[in-house]
Each structure stands twice: as structure tokens, then as C-alpha cells.
Amino acid sequence: MNKQNIIKPRKLSGFMELEPKEQLIFDQMIDKVKKVYLRHGFMPLDTPVLELSEILLAKSGGEIDKEVYRFNKGDTDICMRYDLTVPLARFVAMHSETLHYPFKRYQVGKVYRGERAQKGRFREFVQCDADIIGNGELSLVADAECLKMVDEVFEALNLEIVNQISNRNILFGFIEGLGYGEIEKQILTILDKINKIGKDNAREELAKIAVKEKDIDSLLKIIEKRGNFDKILAETEQLSQNETFLKGIRELKEVYSYLKAMQINEEKIELNLSIIRGQDYYTGTVFEAVMPNHREFGTVCGGGRYDNLASYFSEKNFPGVGLSIGFTRLFDLLLQNNMLENVPQSNVVLQIIPLGNTLLECLSLQEYFAKHLPCDVAYENRSFKAKMKDAGKQEIPFVLIVGENEVASKIYALKDMKNSEQFTLSKEDCLKKIVSNLD
């Protein structure tokens, strides 16, 4: 091909593409998350990447609408999913008669948001979601179970987190009690971004929408309350007699009692009344997990209760609660900060190296070992020395050397690459040796 016709290889910004050794770690971490979800009885679900726009945008609102990838194919108005929760609500509404409740599902999949690509922000990213859906009602035990799973997921990933928990009814009711029910959403939007804009700017924005100065002081004071559940609840429950506010207090107390019964590590949870969550569909419990030693990472997991999400798709009431991990962003943070566990360059545990005219026997041996562990054959036409050097570079733990004498005797040279030890064993004993080392 003429050099002038060669296209420069490049990818769109905001789309992660990992090297195989990094993808291996990514996939292993995803597997750990799935195991926690499965252990709690959650079933897998995989919804389409593309949805009808009227479905996906039914209750998005705010900045999300601006970020959605939307296009027409013929007469069909289509969106790429921006999260996994709205497709879940659509699925439940469609299959409501055949599901068992509470319906527990997890989904790991890519979602798409056409926001400005920048460090730590992606246009395509993997989310790891788990949700519990009720039919007509859903116990607050479900909220506690999701919170417990957050703790277990990050423990499985060997990452320390603190889960900050609140209930939106507390702020809803507090704002109503102050007499600002009509501009409740505007106030919550301002309070939700206070960490980005600062107190002074928040104060100015609240004043612009006619919130009185003394009420601004009260609002800024209540969202500063965080810490031990018993202490903060005792300080907070007397601040308003609004029924919605008191409902939020009662729900928080109940969820906390379930968490204690589940023996959650109380050092890993914190009551934080500034947690609001931006999406409109959250109606009760809300939570955000942060890494205490890396608070600059921001939220690494979030979620909450959404009692009315499916109302756009069904006359029935399907309350739900769920959690979501933006896994691509989390992985990128760990990668950029050298916080990933070290893994080999390859997932191969055993490489078989032919000497002389033994390739066919090596392929037969591969069939035997591959039933028990990742195994391949170095079949390229290269020197023995080059193959051994390559196995070392890939950090392959074991090498099986197969020459014509080994084929005749059925006794093989097994080399432990890490400890530089060599053993002369039958294929059965080779397998036992490798497996015992892996354990």
C-alpha cells in the first residue's frame, strides 16, 4: 500500500483501551465484584446498549439529557444507555408478571455519556450495578443489604472505603419546613454541588432564588453534620417537626439497626447529611463511598432508594434500591496512582516447550493440562533459549520441556521459573506439583 494511503491509528478521546496485561487485572477485579453479588443471591441481567429515546429519557432530567448519545435510524429515535438503572426499570415493567420479588439483579456493562473528555471522566465506561426491586413495597432491609455489599465488594478488591449515608427525606422535609417547598429541587441542586462551588458561591446562589439569610445559615449548618450515626441523629432529629423530615430520620434509624444486625464494620460507615445524589429518581436512602486515604478520588461507589422510578413505564409500583460502581473510572485512578496489585504479563500457568520433533506430543500434552489450568505450547520456530527467555519475560510460573527422550519415557522436565528448580516427573505428578504450588 502507498504510504500516503496509510491511516494514522488513533482512538476517540474519552474511551479507555487497556493493554492485555492491564485488561487481565480489570477482568479479575470485575470477577471479584460479581462473586459478591452472586453470594447475596443476585441474578445477572444484560440489557441492550440502545434504547428508545422516550424510554431512556423518561425521567433523566438535568445535565444528563445534554450528555446522551442520541440519533435517528430511519423513523426510530434512539439513545445509547447512560446508566443501567432506567433500562432495569423498563425490564421490570415489561416482565413484571414473571419475576420473583424482591427481584435481585446485577449488571456489569458499558454505558455512554457524551460529556467533555478529561482526566478521570470517560465517554464510555463500565458500571457494576446491583439492585433490589419490590412489588408494591420493599423493606428497608434491602437498603441495608446494598450498603453491606458495598463494604464486601471493596473488601474483596482490597480497597479501604468509608460509606457515607443519608436520607433525602431529611433535607426534603427540612426545606419544606422552612417554607421553600416550591423551590426544593433548586435548593437541593445548589447544596449538591457545594463541594465544587464552595460555601460563598452556594450562599450567593441561594440568595438569588430568594432564600432568607437565616434559612441559608440553617441549610449550610445541617449539611455539615456528619459522623457517628447515634450522635448525628440525636443532634438532628430535633431540628424540624416536618413529617417528611421525621420520616427520613425514622428510615435512617431503621436502616442503621439492620446494618448493626448484619455486623457491618461501623468504622466503614458514616452518617453524612450532605449526601444528596444528583439524579431526580432518588427518594430515600442515599449513599456515596469514598476512599479515606484518597479523598481526592471523589466518590467510588454510590446509590440509593428510588421508590417511583418504574412509574413511567407501569401503573404498578415497583420500589427499588441499588448501588453502582463506575468501574472504569475507579480502575483508571488505581492505575494512574500505581495502586493495582501486581500480576504476571500473561495468565498462562504452564508453557510447554518442544525440543526436536515433538510438537504433536506437546499438543497432546496441552490438551491434558488445559483441562486443569491455563496452558499453551511454544510452537514457533525459534531457539530453545529464546523460548525460555520469553517465558521468563511473561512471568510464566512453570515450563515443561519435552524432548524425544521425554516422549519415549513419559517422564518430563518441569521447571519452576520462580525458584529456578527443575523436576523430573510424569505428567500426572507435574500437574500435582503445579496445582499444589498455586494453592
Beta strands, then each sheet from edge to edge (+ up, - down):
strand 1: 43-44
strand 2: 50-52
strand 3: 70-73
strand 4: 76-80
strand 5: 103-112
strand 6: 124-133
strand 7: 162-167
strand 8: 226-227
strand 9: 269-272
strand 10: 285-290
strand 11: 301-306
strand 12: 320-326
strand 13: 350-354
strand 14: 375-377
strand 15: 398-402
strand 16: 411-416
strand 17: 421-426
sheet 1: 1+ 5+ 6- 12+ 11- 10+ 7- 9- 8+
sheet 2: 2+ 4- 3+
sheet 3: 14+ 13+ 15+ 16- 17+
end
